[in-house]
């Protein structure tokens, strides 16, 4: 992997990680915690399998 690829990967990871709290806080206004957890784990499972 090139230096630019490593920097871009780190930047995208950091942005996704940092935005997770804000998105979770907003999502809890519209759904209950258990549904939100189920959706998150479903998306994570699909991403791991793909």
N, CA and C of each residue as an Amber inpcrd file, in Angstrom:
protein
   150
   0.8470000  -1.1750000   0.0000000   0.0000000   0.0000000   0.0000000
   0.8940000   1.2410000   0.0000000   0.5080000   2.2160000  -0.7850000
   1.3140000   3.4250000  -0.8770000   1.0760000   4.3240000   0.3330000
   1.9170000   5.3000000   0.4600000   1.7960000   6.2410000   1.5760000
   0.4700000   6.9910000   1.5290000   0.0540000   7.4070000   0.3360000
  -1.2190000   8.1210000   0.1890000  -2.3860000   7.2040000   0.5870000
  -2.3230000   5.9380000   0.1870000  -3.3750000   4.9910000   0.5410000
  -3.4910000   4.8030000   2.0440000  -2.3670000   4.7450000   2.7130000
  -2.3680000   4.5890000   4.1720000  -2.9690000   5.8190000   4.8380000
  -2.6050000   6.9930000   4.3540000  -3.1370000   8.2310000   4.9240000
  -4.6400000   8.3270000   4.6940000  -5.0890000   8.0050000   3.4800000
  -6.5190000   8.0600000   3.1850000  -7.3050000   7.0410000   4.0040000
  -6.7690000   5.8460000   4.1460000  -7.4350000   4.8210000   4.9450000
  -7.5680000   5.2690000   6.3960000  -6.5100000   5.8070000   6.9500000
  -6.5470000   6.3080000   8.3310000  -7.5240000   7.4550000   8.5090000
  -7.5740000   8.3400000   7.5230000  -8.4770000   9.4850000   7.5980000
  -9.9330000   9.0390000   7.5320000 -10.2530000   8.1510000   6.5990000
 -11.6280000   7.6590000   6.4750000 -12.0360000   6.9030000   7.7380000
 -11.1520000   6.0570000   8.2510000 -11.4490000   5.3200000   9.4810000
 -11.7210000   6.2810000  10.6350000 -10.9010000   7.3070000  10.7720000
 -11.0690000   8.2700000  11.8670000 -12.3890000   9.0240000  11.7520000
 -12.7450000   9.4280000  10.5420000 -14.0090000  10.1420000  10.3480000
 -15.2080000   9.2550000  10.6620000 -15.1640000   7.9990000  10.2220000
 -16.2600000   7.0780000  10.5230000 -16.3620000   6.8050000  12.0160000
 -15.2250000   6.5910000  12.6490000 -15.2050000   6.3020000  14.0840000
 -15.7310000   7.5040000  14.8870000 -15.3010000   8.7040000  14.5160000
 -15.6940000   9.9030000  15.2500000 -17.1710000  10.2450000  15.0430000
 -17.7160000   9.9280000  13.8880000 -19.1070000  10.2800000  13.6180000
 -20.0860000   9.2700000  14.1990000 -19.6200000   8.1250000  14.6450000
 -20.5140000   7.0730000  15.1440000 -21.3070000   7.5430000  16.3640000
 -20.7020000   8.3020000  17.2550000 -21.4100000   8.7660000  18.4500000
 -22.5380000   9.7080000  18.0800000 -22.2600000  10.6460000  17.1850000
 -23.2640000  11.6240000  16.7820000 -24.4290000  10.9390000  16.0750000
 -24.1200000  10.0350000  15.1620000 -25.1650000   9.3140000  14.4280000
 -25.9850000   8.4580000  15.3850000 -25.3260000   7.8050000  16.3240000
 -26.0430000   6.9930000  17.3100000 -26.9620000   7.8340000  18.1870000
 -26.4980000   8.9850000  18.5780000 -27.3070000   9.8780000  19.4130000
 -28.5610000  10.3410000  18.6660000 -28.3980000  10.6700000  17.3970000
 -29.5440000  11.1010000  16.5920000 -30.4770000   9.9270000  16.3180000
 -29.9220000   8.7560000  16.0190000 -30.7470000   7.5880000  15.7150000
 -31.5990000   7.1800000  16.9100000 -31.1060000   7.3880000  18.1110000
 -31.8790000   7.0200000  19.3010000 -33.1160000   7.8920000  19.4840000
 -33.1710000   9.0240000  18.8050000 -34.3750000   9.8520000  18.8580000
 -35.5230000   9.2130000  18.0810000 -35.1970000   8.3450000  17.1230000
 -36.2030000   7.7890000  16.2220000 -36.4790000   6.3030000  16.4370000
 -35.6530000   5.6160000  17.1990000 -35.8460000   4.1780000  17.4130000
 -35.3750000   3.7970000  18.8080000 -35.7640000   2.6110000  19.2300000
 -35.3360000   2.1640000  20.5510000 -33.9240000   1.5570000  20.4690000
 -33.2160000   1.4630000  21.5840000 -31.8290000   0.9940000  21.5680000
 -31.6450000  -0.4190000  20.9960000 -32.5760000  -1.3320000  21.2800000
 -32.4180000  -2.7010000  20.8010000 -32.5190000  -2.7740000  19.2750000
 -33.4290000  -2.0300000  18.6800000 -33.5430000  -2.0020000  17.2180000
 -32.2950000  -1.4050000  16.5910000 -31.7580000  -0.3850000  17.2100000
 -30.5440000   0.2400000  16.7040000 -29.3680000  -0.7410000  16.7610000
 -29.2430000  -1.4620000  17.8570000 -28.1730000  -2.4530000  17.9670000
 -28.3290000  -3.5640000  16.9320000 -29.5490000  -4.0300000  16.7400000
 -29.7910000  -5.0800000  15.7350000 -29.3960000  -4.5930000  14.3450000
 -29.7500000  -3.3680000  14.0150000 -29.4050000  -2.8140000  12.6990000
 -27.8960000  -2.6800000  12.5490000 -27.2300000  -2.2190000  13.6020000
 -25.7700000  -2.0570000  13.5330000 -25.0700000  -3.3900000  13.3360000
 -25.4930000  -4.4090000  14.0950000 -24.8540000  -5.7140000  13.9660000
 -25.1910000  -6.3790000  12.6400000 -26.3850000  -6.1340000  12.1080000
 -26.7400000  -6.6580000  10.7960000 -25.8410000  -6.0580000   9.7180000
 -25.6610000  -4.7530000   9.7580000 -24.7890000  -4.0810000   8.7820000
 -23.3490000  -4.5810000   8.9420000 -22.8790000  -4.7080000  10.1760000
 -21.5070000  -5.1950000  10.4060000 -21.3420000  -6.6150000   9.8900000
 -22.3260000  -7.4630000  10.1150000 -22.2560000  -8.8440000   9.6340000
 -22.2180000  -8.9250000   8.1180000 -23.0360000  -8.1060000   7.4770000
 -23.0440000  -8.0790000   6.0060000 -21.6980000  -7.6000000   5.4770000
 -21.1220000  -6.5940000   6.1050000 -19.8240000  -6.0840000   5.6720000
 -18.7110000  -7.1140000   5.8720000 -18.7880000  -7.8680000   6.9550000
 -17.7550000  -8.8830000   7.2080000 -17.8690000 -10.0240000   6.2060000
 -19.0880000 -10.4210000   5.8910000 -19.2870000 -11.5200000   4.9370000
 -18.8990000 -11.1100000   3.5300000 -19.1710000  -9.8590000   3.1670000
 -18.9020000  -9.3910000   1.7790000 -17.4510000  -9.2560000   1.4710000
